[in-house]
Amino acid sequence: MKKIIFALIASLGLVGGVQASSGGFPLDKAPVNVADNVSLQRGARTFVNYCLSCHSAAFMRYNRLTDIGLTEQQIKDNLLITTDKVGETMKAAINPNEAKDWFGGNPPDLTVIARSRSGNGGTGADYLYTFLRTFYRDDTKATGWNNLVFPSVGMPHVLWQLQGERKALFDEMESHGEKVQKFKGWEQISAGTQSTVEFDQTVGDLVNYLQWMGEPAQNTRVRIGVWVLLFISVFILIAWRLNAAYWKDVK
């Protein structure tokens, strides 16, 4: 129950995070490869374990995960929550009415979250990848956490046990007559269960899955597109030779 409540608070932060400006802190390039089924499978597991308690994916059915190489039995054994069935959509564990009463709004659906966050500063995947990796301890905030991509975010760091606790270091500077803080680095407070490389991979896999979930048919679309282009190329060659044959005796 504590995990669910904690994740609920996180969901509220994501509501605010979605509204954050794409400007400001520079975004890192997300290691997205939606053709990498192994990465997508790891990302799906992280999504179910850390996101699905609060956030639904109402336009995504569990059995669609067979597209990334999972069998229905693997989905049932490893990814289904409580009484969910493999043909159902991914529904959050939290009761929507209770979430609205407790926090004034329901956590947003994440089916197309990676697509919705694209902007001038980078893709939606870049935003999520940077956002999830730049939380830091801030005792002045109600949750005890803050974020470089979205300052004063209402979302705590739900992956902190994996990454560990960090403090952000800033230099105070003047800009247009006002004092501003410029980020200069990290101070590790406590270690997590994963190294920096491992945590970056975990977040990368999660973002990769969110990117794929926004358009599960994209790999099929690309494959069909390649065959269509090959067919058109062959057809053009045949049409060109036929045209030459029809007009060879015409002067």
C-alpha positions in Angstrom: 0.0 0.0 0.0 2.9 2.4 0.8 4.4 1.8 -2.7 1.0 2.6 -4.3 0.6 5.8 -2.3 4.2 6.8 -3.0 3.7 6.2 -6.7 0.5 8.2 -6.6 2.4 11.2 -5.5 4.8 10.6 -8.3 1.9 10.5 -10.8 0.9 14.0 -9.8 4.4 15.2 -10.6 4.2 13.7 -14.0 1.0 15.7 -14.6 2.9 18.8 -13.9 6.0 17.5 -15.7 3.9 17.1 -18.9 3.1 20.8 -18.7 6.7 21.9 -18.2 8.4 24.0 -20.9 10.7 22.2 -23.3 13.3 24.9 -22.8 15.8 25.3 -20.0 17.9 22.3 -19.0 19.5 20.6 -22.1 18.1 17.2 -23.0 20.2 14.1 -23.4 19.7 11.9 -26.4 17.6 8.9 -25.4 19.0 5.6 -26.6 15.8 4.6 -28.4 15.7 1.6 -30.7 12.2 0.2 -31.0 13.5 -2.7 -33.0 15.4 -4.0 -29.9 13.0 -6.5 -28.4 15.2 -7.3 -25.5 15.3 -3.7 -24.4 11.6 -3.3 -24.9 10.9 -6.4 -22.7 13.1 -4.9 -20.0 11.3 -1.6 -20.3 7.9 -3.3 -20.1 8.9 -5.0 -16.9 10.0 -1.6 -15.4 6.8 0.0 -16.6 4.7 -2.6 -14.9 6.7 -2.5 -11.7 7.1 1.2 -11.2 4.5 3.0 -13.3 1.4 0.9 -13.6 0.4 1.3 -10.0 -0.9 4.8 -10.8 -0.7 5.3 -14.6 -2.8 3.4 -17.0 -2.0 2.7 -20.6 -5.6 2.6 -21.7 -4.9 2.1 -25.4 -2.5 -0.8 -24.9 -3.5 -4.4 -24.4 -1.2 -6.8 -22.6 -1.4 -9.3 -25.4 0.1 -6.7 -27.8 3.4 -7.4 -26.0 3.7 -10.5 -28.1 4.8 -8.1 -30.8 8.1 -7.6 -28.8 8.8 -11.3 -28.5 6.9 -12.3 -25.3 4.6 -15.2 -25.2 1.1 -15.0 -23.6 2.3 -17.3 -20.9 5.3 -15.1 -20.1 2.9 -12.1 -20.0 0.6 -13.9 -17.6 3.4 -15.1 -15.3 5.5 -11.9 -15.2 3.5 -8.8 -16.1 -0.2 -9.2 -15.2 -1.4 -7.6 -12.0 -3.9 -9.3 -9.8 -7.0 -10.4 -11.7 -6.1 -8.8 -15.0 -6.5 -10.9 -18.2 -4.0 -11.0 -21.0 -6.6 -9.5 -23.5 -7.3 -6.5 -21.3 -5.8 -3.0 -21.5 -3.2 -1.9 -19.0 -5.2 -0.3 -16.2 -3.7 1.4 -13.1 -4.1 -0.4 -9.8 -5.4 2.8 -8.1 -9.1 3.5 -8.0 -9.7 6.7 -10.1 -12.3 8.0 -7.7 -9.9 7.7 -4.8 -7.1 9.3 -6.7 -9.3 12.2 -7.5 -10.5 12.6 -3.9 -6.9 12.4 -2.5 -5.1 14.5 -5.1 -7.7 16.5 -7.0 -7.0 14.7 -10.3 -6.4 11.3 -11.9 -2.8 10.3 -13.0 -2.4 10.8 -16.7 -2.5 7.9 -19.2 1.0 7.1 -20.5 0.1 5.4 -23.7 1.4 8.2 -25.9 3.4 10.2 -23.3 6.6 9.9 -25.3 5.0 11.3 -28.4 3.3 14.1 -26.5 6.5 15.5 -25.0 8.3 16.2 -28.2 9.4 19.8 -28.7 12.1 22.2 -30.0 14.5 21.0 -27.3 14.3 17.3 -28.4 12.0 14.4 -28.8 9.6 13.2 -26.2 11.9 10.3 -25.5 14.8 12.7 -24.9 12.6 14.7 -22.4 11.6 11.6 -20.5 15.1 10.1 -20.5 16.6 13.3 -19.1 13.8 14.0 -16.7 13.9 10.5 -15.1 17.7 10.8 -14.6 17.9 14.3 -13.1 16.1 14.1 -9.7 17.9 15.3 -6.7 17.3 15.7 -3.0 15.7 19.0 -1.9 14.4 19.3 1.6 12.6 22.5 0.8 10.1 20.5 -1.3 7.1 18.6 0.1 8.2 15.4 -1.5 11.9 15.9 -0.6 12.8 15.8 -4.3 13.4 18.3 -7.1 14.3 17.9 -10.8 16.6 19.8 -13.2 14.3 19.4 -16.3 11.2 20.5 -14.4 12.2 22.6 -11.3 9.7 22.3 -8.4 8.1 19.2 -9.9 5.6 17.6 -7.6 6.9 14.1 -8.4 9.3 12.3 -6.1 12.0 10.1 -7.4 10.3 6.7 -7.7 13.5 5.1 -9.0 15.7 6.4 -6.2 16.5 3.0 -4.7 18.0 2.1 -8.1 19.9 5.3 -8.6 20.7 6.3 -5.1 20.3 9.8 -3.5 22.1 12.8 -5.0 22.4 16.5 -4.3 22.6 19.0 -7.1 25.4 21.6 -6.9 24.8 25.1 -8.3 26.8 28.2 -9.0 25.1 31.5 -8.3 25.3 33.9 -11.3 23.8 37.2 -12.4 21.6 37.3 -15.5 19.9 40.6 -16.6 20.4 42.0 -13.1 18.9 38.9 -11.4 20.6 36.2 -9.5 20.2 32.7 -11.0 21.6 29.3 -10.3 23.6 27.4 -12.8 23.9 23.6 -12.4 27.5 22.5 -12.1 27.4 18.9 -11.0 26.3 16.2 -8.6 27.2 15.1 -5.1 26.3 11.5 -4.3 24.6 11.1 -0.9 23.9 7.4 -0.9 24.5 4.6 -3.4 21.7 2.8 -5.2 21.4 -0.8 -6.2 22.6 0.0 -9.7 25.7 1.7 -11.1 25.3 4.9 -13.2 25.6 2.8 -16.4 23.1 0.3 -15.2 20.6 2.9 -14.1 20.9 4.8 -17.4 20.2 1.5 -19.2 17.2 0.9 -17.0 15.8 4.3 -17.8 16.7 4.0 -21.4 14.8 0.7 -21.7 11.8 2.2 -20.0 11.8 5.2 -22.3 12.3 2.9 -25.3 9.2 0.9 -24.2 7.2 4.2 -23.8 8.3 5.2 -27.3 7.2 1.9 -28.7 3.9 1.9 -26.8 2.9 5.2 -28.5 2.8 3.4 -31.8 3.2 -0.4 -31.5 2.7 -0.9 -35.2 5.7 1.2 -36.2 8.0 -1.7 -36.7 5.4 -3.5 -38.9 4.8 -0.2 -40.8 8.5 0.1 -41.5 8.8 -3.5 -42.7 5.8 -3.1 -45.0 7.2 0.2 -46.2 10.5 -1.4 -47.3 8.7 -4.1 -49.3 6.4 -1.5 -50.9 9.4 0.5 -52.0 11.1 -2.6 -53.4 7.9 -3.5 -55.3 7.7 0.0 -56.7 11.3 -0.1 -57.8 10.8 -3.4 -59.6 7.6 -2.2 -61.1 9.3 1.0 -62.4 12.0 -1.2 -64.0 9.5 -3.4 -65.7 7.4 -0.4 -66.9 10.5 1.2 -68.2 11.5 -1.9 -70.2 7.9 -2.3 -71.5 7.8 1.3 -72.6 11.1 0.8 -74.5 9.7 -2.3 -76.2 6.4 -0.7 -77.2 8.1 2.4 -78.7 11.2 0.8 -80.2 9.8 0.8 -83.8 8.3 4.3 -83.5 10.4 7.1 -84.9 
